Amino acid sequence: MSEPQKSPLKEELQWKALEALHADATLTQRALARELGISLGRTNYCLRALIDKGWVKLQNFQQSPHKLRYAYLLTPQGIEEKTRMTWQFLRRKEAEYEALQKEIEALRARVAADAEAERRGD
């Protein structure tokens, strides 16, 4: 049986979360939610999925004598997966960019042809 197709949006969200946590492992879930532009609940769900996959580990640390905080550390497997996702994301964006360039060129040609036809009075 083949592996189910991964959602590009879900994978992009995971990639963005891994990128953010790699840059700052001490981000709170609220700050991560703000950075990702998603709800706190969805952020919690995403973090749990990353932890369950073994890509992120949770580590306690003391921020102050009265409050306990967590650090979300990428595991070696998480760093490897982030790198793989970065390459996939880059390839997908390059393909989108190339398709957009072709579409722009076609639109420019059509506008130029329409302008020429109008100038000639067609």
Secondary structure, 3 states (H helix, E strand, C coil): CCCCCCCHHHHHHHHHHHHHHHHCCCCCHHHHHHHHCCCHHHHHHHHHHHHHCCCEEEEEEEEECCEEEEEEEECHHHHHHHHHHHHHHHHHHHHHHHHHHHHHHHHHHHHHHHHHHHHHCC
